[in-house]
Amino acid sequence: MALARKWRPRTFSQLLGQDHVKSALINSLEQSRLHHAYLFTGTRGVGKTSVARLFAKSLNCERGISALPCLECINCVSIEQGRFIDLIDVDGASRTRVEDTRELLENVQYVPSSARFKIYLIDEVHMLSQHSFNALLKTLEEPPDHVKFLLATTDPQKLPITVLSRCLQFNLKHLSVNVISGHLRTILEEENLSYEDEVIELLSKAAKGSVRDALSLLDQVIVTCNGKLSTELVKQLLGYSQLDYALQLLKALGDSDPTKLLSISRQISLEGGPFQYVMDELLNYLHQICIYQNVPNSTDFLINATTIQELALKFSPEDTQLLYQIIIKNQENIHLAPSQAIAFEMMLLRMYTFQPAKSVQSPLLSSDIALLPPQSVVDSGLNATHSLMDNRTPKECLLDQKQSGHNLDEEIPNEFETTSKDEQDITNWEILINKLNLTGLALSAAQNSEFVGKNNQQITLRIQKGFVSVFTAKITSRLEKALSNYYNQPIKITLESINSSASTPAIAKQQAKHLQHQIAEASLQEDPFLKELQQEFSAEIVKTSILPLKDSL
């Protein structure tokens, strides 16, 4: 008898893993809170059908509904042997027609022959046709009290939502390597077979979370071996390389030795070309290296910490990511190559040749500008625009100015700070306006005027002739009152009108915005992605769509 059948769990306690499913079903049985339809989902070999059969035994044991069936009564024995007449086991993959479903449901209304419940176990239920699901829906929603539906599928996404909503769904998970290893070790000891420890590890990993796959592989190894399960034999059966070529390849890559890479590749070919296995091992090593590079203080996630730490010194984090991606892409396209050996060698040479692209400076952001004083934005904005001629980005130019011989922060005071002079001797009109708490037209009038000077209790402002009408008696009075409160003395304003433009805060702000727009446009012109679009698709920039950076002045 195949090991998968011989070692099928007989009780919930023997079921490997799936504690969340076992707990829910055991509570349901012990509390007699039974649903009419259950759906078990999960990949192959994780226990979907086994759970359904265990549940069927628990429902129909002659000693009563219990999470611990007796395993001795006629019903329990018949279910285990697959000859229980009231357990209708249906393969959804072979009975997809609507006629099959209707025939199946013809006898639903009849009571069980010898059991408490008539149970319909439909495996791979997602293979049923749409018409079959339609025929099943009504019965699935309101079956007779003596009927239970147990559905199993590896692809629940293909089930209609109308079916999913009528079932209690339980998702069975992949089993861990440790759980499968322990189960295999128990079986080998019970079967009185000698084995090497690495055999257990190889089979557990090859199973990829499936107990049935692990037992099928073990069956194959037992048939092939001569009394003892050796690591060499298992590797041959699984198509694995005899040596840790993945480790050798990574060391050769770290040493930039293409000759060594090709030599190792040819040796792998001589062993039969287990290229897929070597690529999987390379991915495993790179995954471990990436973990160490990002969490260097923790070795809990590493399988071989010493080896991984040595390899991590040979590659940058960017190298690790690029190498991993190259292998993934090669696995996707390996069938397109003339041979697997050529595809594998091209992958190695690609890993040797390619290097991560150098980081590209992003355009200057408003958050970057906000860190600089207002005037430094204007001054450095011009330099940032011209910096494109010498291959510097605007952001690099601003950083260069910040780190240059002169300190912009010292030369230009922050708008919320004063210089080393007394606070009341401030001559920067823009800073002074911010301290006057002006609003409305008074604020607009102040921003459109140029500060000429202060002589005792008189302040002279220069304005363009077009703004003379703004300075009404009321507005002028509000300005004088605000200035008087600030200087703690009566202040009178004298106006000078000129035909040319005055150096007002409003004009300075407008000029700064214009410069920021120029910086944004210049940065956009240097964007690598935009250049690629222009080259490949003859793309053109709609200049009216370019928004200036957020005003930080």
C-alpha positions as CSV (number, residue, x, y, z in Angstrom):
1,M,0.0,0.0,0.0
2,A,1.3,3.5,-0.8
3,L,2.5,5.4,2.2
4,A,0.1,8.2,1.5
5,R,-2.8,5.8,2.0
6,K,-1.2,3.8,4.7
7,W,-0.5,6.8,6.8
8,R,-3.7,8.7,6.2
9,P,-4.8,10.2,9.5
10,R,-7.6,8.3,11.3
11,T,-8.5,10.9,13.9
12,F,-8.2,14.7,14.1
13,S,-5.3,14.3,16.5
14,Q,-3.3,12.5,13.8
15,L,-3.9,15.3,11.3
16,L,-0.6,17.2,10.6
17,G,-0.8,20.9,11.2
18,Q,-4.1,22.7,10.3
19,D,-4.8,23.5,14.0
20,H,-7.2,26.3,13.1
21,V,-9.3,23.9,11.1
22,K,-9.2,21.1,13.6
23,S,-10.2,23.4,16.4
24,A,-13.2,24.8,14.6
25,L,-14.5,21.3,13.5
26,I,-13.9,19.7,16.9
27,N,-15.9,22.6,18.6
28,S,-18.6,22.2,16.0
29,L,-19.0,18.5,16.7
30,E,-18.8,18.7,20.5
31,Q,-21.4,21.5,20.6
32,S,-23.6,19.9,17.9
33,R,-23.6,23.1,15.9
34,L,-23.5,21.6,12.5
35,H,-23.8,23.4,9.2
36,H,-25.2,21.8,6.1
37,A,-22.3,22.6,3.7
38,Y,-18.5,22.8,4.3
39,L,-15.9,23.9,1.8
40,F,-12.2,22.9,2.3
41,T,-9.7,24.8,0.2
42,G,-5.9,24.5,-0.2
43,T,-3.2,23.3,-2.5
44,R,-2.6,19.6,-3.2
45,G,-1.7,17.2,-0.5
46,V,-2.4,19.4,2.5
47,G,-5.3,17.3,3.9
48,K,-8.6,18.5,2.3
49,T,-10.0,15.0,1.5
50,S,-8.6,13.6,4.8
51,V,-10.3,16.3,6.8
52,A,-13.6,15.6,5.0
53,R,-13.4,11.9,5.7
54,L,-12.5,12.5,9.3
55,F,-15.6,14.7,9.6
56,A,-17.7,12.1,7.9
57,K,-16.6,9.5,10.4
58,S,-17.3,11.8,13.3
59,L,-20.9,12.5,12.0
60,N,-21.8,8.8,11.4
61,C,-20.0,6.9,14.1
62,E,-22.5,4.5,15.7
63,R,-21.6,5.7,19.2
64,G,-22.8,9.2,18.4
65,I,-21.6,12.4,16.9
66,S,-18.2,13.0,18.4
67,A,-14.8,14.5,17.5
68,L,-13.3,11.1,18.6
69,P,-15.0,8.4,16.5
70,C,-14.5,4.9,17.8
71,L,-12.8,3.6,14.6
72,E,-14.3,0.1,15.3
73,C,-17.9,0.3,14.4
74,I,-19.2,-0.8,10.9
75,N,-19.7,2.8,9.8
76,C,-16.2,3.9,10.8
77,V,-14.5,0.9,9.2
78,S,-16.6,1.2,6.0
79,I,-15.7,4.9,5.6
80,E,-12.0,4.1,6.1
81,Q,-12.1,1.4,3.5
82,G,-14.0,3.5,1.0
83,R,-17.1,1.4,0.8
84,F,-19.6,3.3,2.9
85,I,-22.8,3.5,0.9
86,D,-24.0,6.7,2.4
87,L,-20.8,8.6,1.6
88,I,-21.1,9.6,-2.0
89,D,-17.6,10.5,-3.2
90,V,-17.7,12.5,-6.4
91,D,-14.8,13.6,-8.6
92,G,-15.8,17.0,-9.9
93,A,-13.1,16.9,-12.6
94,S,-14.7,13.8,-14.3
95,R,-18.4,14.7,-13.7
96,T,-18.6,18.2,-15.0
97,R,-21.9,17.9,-17.0
98,V,-25.2,19.2,-15.7
99,E,-26.7,15.8,-16.3
100,D,-24.2,14.2,-13.9
101,T,-25.2,16.8,-11.2
102,R,-28.9,16.2,-11.7
103,E,-28.4,12.4,-11.5
104,L,-26.4,12.9,-8.3
105,L,-29.1,14.9,-6.7
106,E,-32.0,12.7,-7.6
107,N,-31.6,10.6,-4.4
108,V,-31.0,13.5,-2.1
109,Q,-34.6,13.4,-0.6
110,Y,-34.2,9.7,0.4
111,V,-33.0,9.0,3.9
112,P,-29.6,7.3,4.5
113,S,-29.5,3.5,4.2
114,S,-27.6,2.8,7.5
115,A,-26.1,6.1,8.7
116,R,-27.2,9.2,10.5
117,F,-26.3,11.5,7.6
118,K,-26.0,11.1,3.8
119,I,-22.8,12.8,2.9
120,Y,-21.9,14.2,-0.5
121,L,-18.1,14.6,-0.8
122,I,-17.3,16.5,-4.1
123,D,-13.6,16.8,-4.7
124,E,-12.2,19.5,-7.1
125,V,-15.6,21.1,-7.1
126,H,-14.4,24.1,-9.1
127,M,-14.3,21.8,-12.2
128,L,-18.1,21.7,-12.4
129,S,-19.7,23.6,-15.2
130,Q,-21.8,26.7,-14.6
131,H,-25.0,24.8,-15.4
132,S,-23.9,22.2,-12.8
133,F,-23.5,24.9,-10.2
134,N,-26.9,26.2,-11.0
135,A,-28.4,22.8,-10.6
136,L,-26.6,22.4,-7.3
137,L,-27.5,25.8,-5.7
138,K,-31.0,25.1,-4.5
139,T,-30.2,21.8,-2.9
140,L,-27.0,23.3,-1.5
141,E,-28.8,26.1,0.2
142,E,-31.7,24.1,1.7
143,P,-30.8,20.4,1.8
144,P,-32.8,17.9,3.8
145,D,-31.8,17.5,7.4
146,H,-30.2,14.1,6.8
147,V,-27.8,15.5,4.1
148,K,-24.4,17.2,4.5
149,F,-22.2,18.5,1.7
150,L,-18.4,18.4,2.0
151,L,-16.7,20.3,-0.9
152,A,-13.0,20.4,-1.6
153,T,-11.1,22.5,-4.1
154,T,-7.6,23.7,-4.9
155,D,-9.0,26.8,-6.7
156,P,-11.8,28.5,-4.7
157,Q,-11.5,31.6,-6.9
158,K,-13.3,29.7,-9.7
159,L,-16.3,29.0,-7.5
160,P,-19.4,31.2,-8.0
161,I,-20.0,33.6,-5.1
162,T,-23.4,32.0,-4.8
163,V,-21.8,28.7,-3.8
164,L,-19.2,30.3,-1.5
165,S,-21.9,32.2,0.4
166,R,-23.7,28.9,1.2
167,C,-20.7,27.1,2.7
168,L,-18.6,27.3,5.8
169,Q,-15.1,27.8,4.3
170,F,-11.9,26.4,5.8
171,N,-8.5,27.2,4.2
172,L,-5.8,24.6,4.8
173,K,-2.3,25.9,4.7
174,H,1.0,24.6,3.5
175,L,2.8,22.5,6.0
176,S,6.2,23.7,7.2
177,V,9.4,21.9,6.5
178,N,9.8,21.0,10.2
179,V,6.3,19.4,10.4
180,I,6.9,17.3,7.3
181,S,10.4,16.3,8.5
182,G,9.1,15.1,11.8
183,H,6.4,13.1,10.0
184,L,8.9,11.5,7.6
185,R,11.2,10.6,10.4
186,T,8.4,8.9,12.3
187,I,7.4,6.9,9.2
188,L,11.0,5.7,8.5
189,E,11.5,4.6,12.1
190,E,8.1,2.7,12.0
191,E,9.1,1.1,8.7
192,N,12.5,0.1,10.1
193,L,14.4,1.9,7.4
194,S,17.9,3.4,7.9
195,Y,18.5,6.8,6.5
196,E,20.9,9.8,6.5
197,D,19.6,13.0,8.2
198,E,20.1,15.1,5.1
199,V,17.6,12.8,3.2
200,I,14.8,14.0,5.5
201,E,15.7,17.6,4.8
202,L,15.9,17.1,1.0
203,L,12.5,15.3,0.8
204,S,10.8,17.9,3.1
205,K,12.0,20.8,1.0
206,A,11.1,19.1,-2.3
207,A,7.6,18.4,-1.0
208,K,6.9,22.2,-0.9
209,G,4.3,22.0,1.8
210,S,2.5,18.9,0.6
211,V,2.5,15.8,2.8
212,R,1.2,13.6,0.0
213,D,4.1,14.8,-2.3
214,A,6.6,14.1,0.5
215,L,5.2,10.5,1.0
216,S,5.2,9.9,-2.8
217,L,8.8,10.9,-3.1
218,L,9.7,8.8,-0.1
219,D,7.9,5.8,-1.8
220,Q,10.1,6.4,-4.8
221,V,13.3,6.6,-2.8
222,I,12.5,3.4,-0.8
223,V,11.9,1.4,-4.0
224,T,15.2,2.6,-5.5
225,C,17.5,2.3,-2.5
226,N,19.0,-0.9,-1.3
227,G,18.0,-0.9,2.3
228,K,19.4,2.5,3.2
229,L,18.3,6.0,2.1
230,S,21.5,7.9,1.1
231,T,21.8,11.5,0.3
232,E,23.6,10.9,-3.0
233,L,20.8,8.6,-4.2
234,V,18.1,11.1,-3.2
235,K,19.8,14.0,-4.9
236,Q,20.0,11.9,-8.1
237,L,16.3,11.0,-8.0
238,L,15.4,14.6,-7.3
239,G,17.6,16.0,-10.1
240,Y,19.8,17.8,-7.6
241,S,23.5,18.6,-8.1
242,Q,26.0,16.7,-6.0
243,L,27.8,19.8,-4.8
244,D,26.7,23.2,-3.5
245,Y,27.3,24.8,-6.9
246,A,25.2,27.8,-5.9
247,L,27.6,28.8,-3.2
248,Q,30.6,28.4,-5.6
249,L,28.9,30.5,-8.2
250,L,28.1,33.3,-5.7
251,K,31.7,33.3,-4.6
252,A,32.9,33.5,-8.2
253,L,30.6,36.4,-8.8
254,G,31.8,38.2,-5.7
255,D,35.4,37.7,-7.0
256,S,34.4,38.9,-10.5
257,D,35.8,35.7,-12.1
258,P,33.9,34.9,-15.3
259,T,36.2,32.0,-16.2
260,K,35.2,30.3,-12.9
261,L,31.5,30.9,-13.6
262,L,31.8,29.1,-17.0
263,S,33.8,26.3,-15.5
264,I,31.2,25.6,-12.8
265,S,28.4,25.8,-15.4
266,R,30.1,23.1,-17.6
267,Q,30.6,20.9,-14.5
268,I,26.9,21.2,-13.8
269,S,26.1,20.1,-17.3
270,L,28.3,17.0,-16.9
271,E,26.2,16.0,-13.9
272,G,23.1,16.0,-16.0
273,G,22.3,19.7,-15.9
274,P,20.2,20.2,-12.7
275,F,20.0,23.9,-13.7
276,Q,16.6,24.5,-12.1
277,Y,17.8,23.2,-8.8
278,V,20.9,25.4,-8.9
279,M,18.9,28.4,-9.7
280,D,16.5,27.7,-6.8
281,E,19.5,27.4,-4.5
282,L,20.9,30.7,-5.8
283,L,17.6,32.4,-5.1
284,N,17.6,30.9,-1.6
285,Y,21.1,32.2,-0.9
286,L,20.3,35.7,-2.2
287,H,17.2,35.7,-0.1
288,Q,19.2,35.0,3.0
289,I,21.8,37.6,2.0
290,C,19.1,40.2,1.6
291,I,17.7,39.4,5.0
292,Y,21.1,39.8,6.6
293,Q,21.8,43.1,4.8
294,N,18.5,44.6,6.0
295,V,18.5,43.0,9.5
296,P,22.2,42.6,10.3
297,N,21.7,42.2,14.1
298,S,19.5,39.2,13.9
299,T,20.6,35.7,12.8
300,D,17.3,34.1,13.8
301,F,16.1,34.2,10.1
302,L,19.3,32.8,8.7
303,I,19.9,29.1,8.0
304,N,23.7,29.2,7.8
305,A,24.6,32.5,9.4
306,T,28.4,32.3,9.0
307,T,28.3,31.6,5.2
308,I,25.6,34.2,4.6
309,Q,27.6,36.9,6.5
310,E,30.7,36.2,4.4
311,L,28.7,36.4,1.1
312,A,26.9,39.6,2.2
313,L,30.3,41.4,2.3
314,K,30.8,40.7,-1.4
315,F,27.6,42.3,-2.7
316,S,25.8,45.6,-2.1
317,P,22.1,45.5,-1.3
318,E,21.5,46.8,-4.8
319,D,23.6,43.9,-6.3
320,T,21.6,41.4,-4.3
321,Q,18.3,42.7,-5.7
322,L,19.5,42.8,-9.2
323,L,21.0,39.3,-9.2
324,Y,17.8,37.9,-7.7
325,Q,15.7,39.6,-10.5
326,I,18.0,38.3,-13.2
327,I,17.5,34.7,-12.0
328,I,13.7,35.1,-11.8
329,K,13.6,36.5,-15.4
330,N,15.8,33.7,-16.6
331,Q,13.5,31.1,-15.1
332,E,10.6,32.6,-16.9
333,N,12.3,32.7,-20.3
334,I,14.6,29.6,-20.1
335,H,12.3,27.7,-22.5
336,L,13.0,30.3,-25.2
337,A,16.8,29.5,-25.3
338,P,18.3,26.9,-27.7
339,S,19.2,24.8,-24.6
340,Q,19.0,25.0,-20.8
341,A,22.8,25.1,-20.7
342,I,23.0,28.1,-22.9
343,A,20.3,29.9,-21.0
344,F,22.1,29.2,-17.7
345,E,25.5,30.4,-18.9
346,M,23.9,33.6,-20.4
347,M,22.3,34.2,-17.0
348,L,25.6,33.9,-15.2
349,L,27.3,36.2,-17.6
350,R,24.4,38.7,-17.3
351,M,24.8,38.5,-13.5
352,Y,28.6,39.2,-14.0
353,T,28.1,42.0,-16.5
354,F,25.2,44.0,-15.2
355,Q,25.4,46.4,-12.3
356,P,22.6,48.4,-10.6
357,A,22.0,51.8,-12.2
358,K,23.4,54.8,-10.3
359,S,20.7,56.6,-8.4
360,V,19.2,59.5,-10.3
361,Q,18.6,62.7,-8.4
362,S,14.9,63.6,-8.3
363,P,13.7,67.1,-9.2
364,L,13.8,69.7,-6.4
365,L,10.8,69.3,-4.2
366,S,9.0,71.9,-2.2
367,S,10.1,70.1,1.0
368,D,13.7,70.7,-0.1
369,I,13.1,74.4,-0.8
370,A,11.4,74.8,2.5
371,L,14.6,74.0,4.3
372,L,16.3,77.0,2.6
373,P,15.8,80.7,3.4
374,P,13.7,82.6,0.9
375,Q,16.5,84.6,-0.7
376,S,18.7,81.6,-1.0
377,V,15.9,79.8,-3.0
378,V,15.9,82.7,-5.5
379,D,19.8,82.9,-5.7
380,S,20.3,79.2,-5.9
381,G,17.4,78.8,-8.2
382,L,19.2,80.7,-10.9
383,N,22.3,78.6,-10.3
384,A,20.3,75.4,-10.3
385,T,18.8,76.3,-13.7
386,H,22.2,76.9,-15.2
387,S,23.7,73.9,-13.4
388,L,22.0,71.6,-16.0
389,M,24.7,72.7,-18.4
390,D,27.3,70.9,-16.3
391,N,25.2,67.8,-15.6
392,R,24.2,68.7,-12.1
393,T,20.5,68.5,-11.1
394,P,18.9,71.5,-9.3
395,K,18.8,69.5,-6.1
396,E,22.5,68.8,-6.3
397,C,23.2,72.5,-7.0
398,L,21.2,73.6,-3.9
399,L,23.1,71.0,-1.8
400,D,26.4,72.3,-3.2
401,Q,25.5,75.9,-2.2
402,K,24.5,74.7,1.2
403,Q,27.8,73.0,1.7
404,S,29.9,75.7,0.0
405,G,32.3,78.1,1.7
406,H,29.5,80.6,2.5
407,N,26.6,79.7,4.7
408,L,23.3,80.8,3.2
409,D,21.5,80.5,6.5
410,E,23.8,83.0,8.1
411,E,23.7,85.5,5.2
412,I,19.9,85.5,4.9
413,P,17.8,85.7,8.1
414,N,14.9,83.4,8.6
415,E,11.6,85.2,8.2
416,F,10.6,84.3,11.7
417,E,14.0,85.4,13.2
418,T,15.8,88.7,13.6
419,T,19.4,89.5,12.9
420,S,21.9,90.4,15.6
421,K,20.5,94.0,15.5
422,D,17.8,95.1,17.9
423,E,14.4,93.9,16.8
424,Q,13.0,97.4,16.3
425,D,15.8,98.3,13.9
426,I,14.6,95.8,11.3
427,T,14.9,97.2,7.7
428,N,13.7,94.2,5.8
429,W,10.2,95.3,4.8
430,E,9.0,91.7,4.1
431,I,10.0,90.5,7.6
432,L,8.5,93.6,9.1
433,I,5.1,93.1,7.3
434,N,4.9,89.6,8.7
435,K,5.2,91.0,12.2
436,L,2.4,93.6,11.7
437,N,-0.5,91.1,11.6
438,L,-2.1,92.9,8.7
439,T,-5.0,91.5,6.7
440,G,-7.1,92.3,3.6
441,L,-6.4,95.5,1.6
442,A,-3.9,96.8,4.2
443,L,-1.7,93.7,3.8
444,S,-2.0,93.9,0.0
445,A,-1.0,97.6,0.1
446,A,2.0,96.9,2.2
447,Q,3.2,94.0,0.0
448,N,3.0,96.2,-3.1
449,S,5.1,99.0,-1.5
450,E,8.9,99.3,-1.2
451,F,10.5,100.3,2.1
452,V,12.7,103.4,1.5
453,G,13.8,104.2,5.1
454,K,12.8,105.3,8.6
455,N,13.7,108.7,10.0
456,N,12.7,109.0,13.6
457,Q,8.8,108.8,13.5
458,Q,8.5,108.9,9.8
459,I,8.6,105.9,7.4
460,T,8.9,106.4,3.6
461,L,7.4,103.9,1.2
462,R,7.8,103.9,-2.5
463,I,4.9,102.7,-4.8
464,Q,4.2,102.5,-8.4
465,K,1.7,105.1,-9.8
466,G,-0.7,102.3,-10.6
467,F,-1.1,101.5,-6.8
468,V,-1.6,105.0,-5.5
469,S,-5.3,104.6,-5.4
470,V,-4.9,101.6,-3.1
471,F,-3.4,103.8,-0.3
472,T,-6.6,105.5,0.7
473,A,-6.7,107.4,4.0
474,K,-8.3,104.4,5.7
475,I,-5.7,102.0,4.5
476,T,-2.8,104.4,5.3
477,S,-4.3,104.9,8.8
478,R,-4.3,101.1,9.4
479,L,-0.7,100.8,8.3
480,E,0.4,103.7,10.5
481,K,-1.5,102.2,13.5
482,A,0.1,98.8,13.0
483,L,3.6,100.4,12.7
484,S,3.0,102.5,15.7
485,N,2.0,99.5,17.8
486,Y,5.2,97.7,16.6
487,Y,7.6,100.6,17.3
488,N,5.8,101.8,20.4
489,Q,5.7,105.3,19.1
490,P,3.5,107.4,16.7
491,I,4.5,106.6,13.1
492,K,3.6,108.6,10.0
493,I,3.9,107.3,6.4
494,T,5.2,109.3,3.5
495,L,4.5,107.9,0.0
496,E,6.7,108.3,-3.1
497,S,5.3,107.3,-6.4
498,I,7.5,106.2,-9.4
499,N,6.8,105.1,-12.9
500,S,9.2,102.2,-12.9
501,S,8.7,98.9,-10.9
502,A,9.4,99.1,-7.2
503,S,11.2,96.3,-5.3
504,T,8.2,95.2,-3.4
505,P,7.6,91.9,-1.5
506,A,4.8,91.0,-3.9
507,I,7.1,91.4,-6.9
508,A,9.9,89.5,-5.2
509,K,7.4,86.7,-4.5
510,Q,6.2,86.6,-8.1
511,Q,9.8,86.4,-9.3
512,A,10.6,83.6,-6.9
513,K,7.6,81.7,-8.2
514,H,8.7,82.2,-11.7
515,L,12.2,80.9,-10.9
516,Q,10.7,77.9,-9.1
517,H,8.7,77.2,-12.3
518,Q,11.9,77.4,-14.3
519,I,13.6,75.0,-11.9
520,A,10.7,72.6,-12.3
521,E,10.7,72.8,-16.0
522,A,14.5,72.4,-16.2
523,S,14.5,69.4,-13.9
524,L,11.7,67.9,-15.9
525,Q,13.7,68.3,-19.1
526,E,16.6,66.3,-17.5
527,D,14.3,63.5,-16.2
528,P,15.6,60.1,-17.7
529,F,12.1,58.7,-18.1
530,L,11.0,61.7,-20.0
531,K,14.0,61.6,-22.3
532,E,13.1,57.9,-23.0
533,L,9.5,58.8,-23.8
534,Q,10.7,61.6,-26.1
535,Q,13.1,59.2,-27.9
536,E,10.8,56.3,-28.2
537,F,7.5,58.0,-28.8
538,S,8.4,61.5,-29.9
539,A,6.7,62.8,-26.8
540,E,6.3,66.6,-26.3
541,I,5.9,68.5,-23.1
542,V,2.8,70.6,-22.7
543,K,4.4,73.5,-20.9
544,T,1.1,74.8,-19.6
545,S,0.7,71.6,-17.7
546,I,3.9,72.1,-15.7
547,L,3.1,73.2,-12.2
548,P,5.7,75.2,-10.3
549,L,7.0,73.9,-7.0
550,K,4.9,74.7,-4.0
551,D,5.6,78.3,-2.9
552,S,7.8,78.2,0.2
553,L,8.4,81.9,0.5
